[in-house]
Amino acid sequence: MSPDESAATGILNAVNMVFLAGLPMTPVNRIAIATFYAVTNPDIETSGSVFALIDDGPVLLLENEVIKGGVYDIVTARARRVTT
């Protein structure tokens, strides 16, 4: 398997895989690279931000102020407690 191919990770069960059949999946190596970047980025302003991988495009950084509501409010509040 080439690094650009999607791999079965075991995260999704068979029912979910059938439901998602035919949709493009982000390759595992892109997820790993984005995760590594997010974890090692020294800029405290990106802490708690969302790094979105959309199709074959670039990784998008959605800063805390862009996303509001639901679980993102919880993540933002926790990030602020740690950084202040």
Order of alpha helices (4+ residues) and beta strands (2+ residues): alpha-alpha-beta-beta-alpha
